[in-house]
Amino acid sequence: MSSSGDAGQGQGGNLDASTLQFYLRGIESFPAQKEEVASTAQSNGAPGNMVERIRNAATERLESPEEVMQALQGRS
């Protein structure tokens, strides 16, 4: 059984790469400042807890979408 990126996927641990890409659309390139990543995700409809996790990332600059994913999973 596979998920197709529905809205319930924004809880961090269950987030898949395609959903993350949807929330990050509009970011021109990485590395990017975490505030830019957070505000872009928020503008694209990301859940509030996801935006907050990005804003609370341990680094000011996120090097890649993979690093954003790690921040969302609490590994930044």
ZIKALIN-V875362 format. One record per residue. N is the residue number from 1. RES is the residue in one letter. SS is DSSP state (A for helix, B for strand, O for the rest). PHI is phi in degrees with one decimal (* if undefined). BURIAL is 1 if it has 9 or more other ideal C-beta (glycine too) atoms within 8 Angstrom, else 0. Layout:
# ZIKALIN-V875362
N;RES;SS;PHI;BURIAL + N;RES;SS;PHI;BURIAL
This chain:
# ZIKALIN-V875362
1;M;O;*;0 + 2;S;O;-117.7;0 + 3;S;O;-96.6;0 + 4;S;O;-110.3;0 + 5;G;O;76.1;0 + 6;D;O;-74.7;0 + 7;A;A;-59.2;0 + 8;G;A;-69.3;0 + 9;Q;A;-84.8;1 + 10;G;O;-84.7;1 + 11;Q;O;-90.8;1 + 12;G;O;97.3;1 + 13;G;O;-65.7;0 + 14;N;O;-97.2;0 + 15;L;O;-71.3;1 + 16;D;O;-102.9;1 + 17;A;A;-62.6;0 + 18;S;A;-68.3;0 + 19;T;A;-66.3;1 + 20;L;A;-60.8;1 + 21;Q;A;-59.2;1 + 22;F;A;-60.2;1 + 23;Y;A;-69.1;1 + 24;L;A;-95.4;1 + 25;R;O;-61.2;0 + 26;G;O;108.7;0 + 27;I;O;-78.9;1 + 28;E;O;-65.6;0 + 29;S;O;-163.2;0 + 30;F;O;-108.4;1 + 31;P;O;-68.9;0 + 32;A;B;-138.8;1 + 33;Q;B;-65.2;0 + 34;K;A;-61.6;1 + 35;E;A;-66.7;0 + 36;E;A;-63.3;1 + 37;V;A;-63.0;1 + 38;A;A;-63.8;1 + 39;S;A;-70.1;1 + 40;T;A;-65.3;1 + 41;A;A;-60.0;1 + 42;Q;A;-61.7;1 + 43;S;A;-62.7;0 + 44;N;O;-90.7;1 + 45;G;O;89.9;0 + 46;A;O;-64.5;1 + 47;P;O;-60.1;0 + 48;G;A;-57.0;0 + 49;N;A;-66.9;1 + 50;M;A;-69.4;1 + 51;V;A;-61.1;1 + 52;E;A;-63.9;0 + 53;R;A;-63.8;1 + 54;I;A;-64.5;1 + 55;R;A;-63.0;1 + 56;N;O;-94.3;0 + 57;A;O;-57.2;1 + 58;A;O;-70.0;0 + 59;T;O;-118.6;0 + 60;E;O;-80.2;0 + 61;R;B;-126.5;0 + 62;L;B;-100.1;1 + 63;E;O;-81.3;0 + 64;S;O;-164.6;0 + 65;P;A;-58.0;1 + 66;E;A;-63.1;0 + 67;E;A;-69.0;1 + 68;V;A;-62.9;1 + 69;M;A;-58.9;1 + 70;Q;A;-62.7;1 + 71;A;A;-62.7;1 + 72;L;A;-66.7;1 + 73;Q;O;-93.5;1 + 74;G;O;78.4;0 + 75;R;O;-115.8;0 + 76;S;O;-91.3;0
